Amino acid sequence: MPIDLYWDHNAWYQGQLLRALPAHLNEVLDVGCGAGSFSVRLATRARHVDAIDRAPHMTALARERVPANVDVRVEDITTVHLPPTHYDAVTSISALHHVELTQVLPRLAQTLRPGGLLLAVALPKTDLPRELPIEAWSAVGHRLLGAAFRLEQTLTGRRRYAHEASVRVMPMQDPVLTTRQVREQAASVLPNVRVRRLPFWRYELRWQRPLTPLP
C-alpha cells in the first residue's frame, strides 16, 4: 500500500500570512473563511475578526471552533456590505480564484483603513513553460516534505499540516487565471499591488492601502 504523502498547502501558508501581519490588530476581515482554521489563528492577533464565507455548511463548521472574538457569517464577498476604512487587515486563503478580481479587489481596498494590509493566497492556473521550474520544484518539494511529515508522525505521533476532515466538503473550483493574469488584473485596480507565484500551486497578493486617500 503506498504511503500517503499528501499534506495541506493552505495550512502551510497560514503561517506565512501570520508572519506578514502586525503582532497586534484591532479589526480583521477573513474572506472565504471555510471551516475557520485560519480565523482561529487570526483571533490570537486581533481584538475582533469578521469571518465570512458564502457556503453555509462551511460557516457552520467554523462556528463550532472559533473563539468569542470571531464573528462568522454567511456572506458573498461580491455583495456583502463592507464598512469603509474599518479593517486593519483583510486576509484570504484559497478564495480569490473563485471571484472576479476586478470586482472584488476594489471592495476589499475600500474597507481597509489607511495603512491597512490586504494579504491573500490563492490558486493560479498553470503557466507553462514559463513556470516550469517552480512547477517542478512544487512537485518534488511536495513529496519530500510529505515524507518528512510522515516520518515525524512516526517518531512523535504528531502529523503537521494534515488535511482536516472538512476538506471533503469544501467547495472546489479550478483557477482560470495564471499568476501573470492575476498581476495584470490586480494592477489595473490596485496601484502598487504585489503578486508573486509561490511553490505548492499558490500565488500571493499583497497590497497596503496608502495613508493618503484613494482617488
C-alpha positions as CSV (number, residue, x, y, z in Angstrom):
1,M,0.0,0.0,0.0
2,P,1.5,3.4,-1.0
3,I,2.4,5.8,1.8
4,D,0.2,8.9,1.9
5,L,2.4,11.9,1.3
6,Y,-0.3,14.4,0.8
7,W,-0.5,17.4,3.2
8,D,-2.4,20.7,3.5
9,H,-0.8,23.5,1.5
10,N,-3.3,26.0,2.8
11,A,-2.2,25.3,6.4
12,W,1.4,25.8,5.3
13,Y,0.6,29.3,4.0
14,Q,-1.4,30.2,7.1
15,G,2.0,30.6,8.9
16,Q,3.4,32.8,6.1
17,L,0.4,35.1,6.2
18,L,0.6,35.4,10.0
19,R,4.3,36.3,9.8
20,A,3.4,39.1,7.4
21,L,0.8,40.7,9.7
22,P,1.4,43.0,12.6
23,A,1.6,41.4,16.0
24,H,-1.4,43.3,17.3
25,L,-4.5,44.1,15.2
26,N,-7.9,45.7,16.0
27,E,-10.3,44.6,13.3
28,V,-9.6,41.9,10.7
29,L,-11.7,40.5,7.8
30,D,-11.1,36.9,6.8
31,V,-12.6,36.3,3.3
32,G,-13.6,32.7,2.4
33,C,-13.0,31.5,6.0
34,G,-14.1,27.9,5.2
35,A,-14.1,25.8,8.4
36,G,-12.4,28.6,10.3
37,S,-8.9,27.3,10.9
38,F,-7.2,30.5,9.9
39,S,-9.8,32.7,11.6
40,V,-8.9,30.9,14.9
41,R,-5.3,31.8,14.4
42,L,-6.1,35.4,13.5
43,A,-8.1,35.7,16.7
44,T,-4.9,35.4,18.7
45,R,-3.6,38.6,17.0
46,A,-6.8,40.7,16.7
47,R,-9.3,42.2,19.0
48,H,-12.1,41.1,16.6
49,V,-12.3,39.0,13.4
50,D,-15.2,39.1,10.9
51,A,-15.0,35.7,9.1
52,I,-17.2,35.3,6.0
53,D,-17.9,32.5,3.6
54,R,-20.7,32.0,1.1
55,A,-21.0,28.3,1.9
56,P,-23.4,27.8,4.8
57,H,-22.1,24.3,5.6
58,M,-18.6,25.7,6.0
59,T,-19.6,28.5,8.2
60,A,-21.5,26.0,10.4
61,L,-18.2,24.1,10.9
62,A,-16.4,27.4,11.6
63,R,-18.8,28.5,14.3
64,E,-18.1,25.2,16.2
65,R,-14.5,26.1,16.7
66,V,-13.9,29.8,16.7
67,P,-13.4,31.8,20.0
68,A,-15.8,34.6,21.1
69,N,-13.9,37.4,19.3
70,V,-14.7,35.9,15.9
71,D,-18.0,36.6,14.2
72,V,-18.7,34.0,11.5
73,R,-21.3,35.0,8.8
74,V,-22.7,33.5,5.6
75,E,-21.9,36.3,3.1
76,D,-20.9,36.7,-0.5
77,I,-17.9,39.0,-0.9
78,T,-19.3,40.4,-4.1
79,T,-22.5,41.7,-2.4
80,V,-21.8,42.0,1.3
81,H,-21.8,45.5,2.9
82,L,-18.3,46.3,3.9
83,P,-17.8,49.3,6.2
84,P,-15.3,51.8,4.7
85,T,-11.9,52.3,6.3
86,H,-12.7,49.8,9.0
87,Y,-10.2,46.9,9.0
88,D,-6.6,46.8,9.9
89,A,-6.1,43.8,7.6
90,V,-8.1,41.7,5.1
91,T,-6.9,38.1,4.6
92,S,-8.0,35.3,2.3
93,I,-6.7,31.8,1.7
94,S,-7.7,29.9,-1.4
95,A,-10.8,32.0,-2.2
96,L,-9.8,34.8,-4.6
97,H,-9.7,32.3,-7.6
98,H,-13.5,31.9,-7.0
99,V,-14.3,35.5,-7.8
100,E,-13.9,38.3,-10.4
101,L,-10.8,40.1,-9.2
102,T,-11.6,43.5,-10.8
103,Q,-14.9,43.5,-9.0
104,V,-13.8,42.2,-5.6
105,L,-10.4,43.8,-5.0
106,P,-11.7,47.5,-5.0
107,R,-14.3,46.5,-2.5
108,L,-11.6,45.0,-0.2
109,A,-9.4,48.0,-0.7
110,Q,-12.1,50.5,0.4
111,T,-12.8,48.6,3.6
112,L,-9.2,48.9,4.8
113,R,-8.1,51.8,7.0
114,P,-5.2,53.9,5.7
115,G,-2.1,51.8,6.1
116,G,-4.2,48.6,6.3
117,L,-2.9,45.4,4.6
118,L,-4.7,43.2,2.1
119,L,-3.0,39.8,2.1
120,A,-4.2,36.8,0.2
121,V,-3.1,33.4,-1.1
122,A,-5.0,31.7,-3.9
123,L,-4.6,29.1,-6.7
124,P,-3.2,30.1,-10.1
125,K,-3.7,28.4,-13.4
126,T,-0.5,26.7,-14.6
127,D,1.5,28.9,-16.9
128,L,3.8,26.6,-18.9
129,P,6.6,26.7,-20.0
130,R,7.2,30.0,-18.1
131,E,6.6,28.5,-14.7
132,L,8.2,25.0,-15.4
133,P,10.9,25.5,-12.7
134,I,8.5,26.3,-9.9
135,E,6.1,23.6,-11.0
136,A,8.9,21.0,-10.9
137,W,10.1,22.2,-7.5
138,S,6.5,22.1,-6.2
139,A,6.0,18.5,-7.3
140,V,9.3,17.4,-5.8
141,G,9.1,19.5,-2.7
142,H,5.5,18.4,-2.0
143,R,6.7,14.8,-1.8
144,L,9.9,15.5,0.1
145,L,8.0,17.5,2.8
146,G,5.2,14.9,2.8
147,A,7.8,12.2,3.5
148,A,9.3,14.3,6.3
149,F,6.0,15.0,7.9
150,R,5.1,11.2,7.8
151,L,8.5,10.4,9.4
152,E,7.9,13.0,12.1
153,Q,4.5,11.4,12.7
154,T,6.1,8.0,13.1
155,L,8.6,9.4,15.6
156,T,6.4,11.7,17.6
157,G,2.8,10.7,16.9
158,R,2.1,14.2,15.6
159,R,1.5,15.0,11.9
160,R,1.9,18.5,10.8
161,Y,-0.2,20.0,8.0
162,A,-2.6,17.1,7.9
163,H,-5.8,17.8,5.9
164,E,-8.8,18.5,8.1
165,A,-11.9,16.4,7.7
166,S,-13.7,19.5,6.2
167,V,-11.6,19.2,3.0
168,R,-14.1,16.6,1.9
169,V,-16.9,19.1,1.8
170,M,-15.0,22.2,0.9
171,P,-16.2,23.9,-2.3
172,M,-13.6,23.5,-5.1
173,Q,-13.1,25.5,-8.3
174,D,-10.3,25.3,-10.8
175,P,-8.4,28.6,-11.3
176,V,-8.9,30.3,-14.6
177,L,-6.1,33.0,-14.3
178,T,-2.4,32.5,-14.4
179,T,-0.2,34.4,-11.9
180,R,0.6,36.9,-14.8
181,Q,-3.0,37.5,-15.5
182,V,-3.8,37.9,-11.8
183,R,-1.0,40.5,-11.6
184,E,-2.3,42.4,-14.6
185,Q,-5.9,42.4,-13.3
186,A,-4.9,43.4,-9.8
187,A,-2.6,46.2,-11.0
188,S,-5.5,47.7,-13.0
189,V,-7.4,48.4,-9.9
190,L,-4.8,48.5,-7.1
191,P,-1.8,50.7,-7.7
192,N,1.5,49.2,-6.4
193,V,0.0,45.8,-5.7
194,R,2.5,42.9,-5.4
195,V,1.6,39.5,-6.9
196,R,4.1,36.6,-6.9
197,R,4.0,33.0,-7.6
198,L,4.6,30.6,-4.7
199,P,5.6,26.9,-4.5
200,F,2.8,24.3,-4.0
201,W,0.4,25.8,-6.5
202,R,-0.4,29.1,-4.9
203,Y,0.2,32.8,-5.6
204,E,0.4,35.6,-3.0
205,L,-1.3,39.0,-3.5
206,R,-0.2,41.8,-1.1
207,W,-1.4,45.4,-1.0
208,Q,-1.2,48.1,1.6
209,R,-3.7,51.0,1.5
210,P,-1.9,54.3,1.2
211,L,-2.0,56.8,4.1
212,T,-3.4,59.4,1.7
213,P,-7.0,59.0,0.4
214,L,-7.6,56.7,-2.6
215,P,-8.7,58.6,-5.8
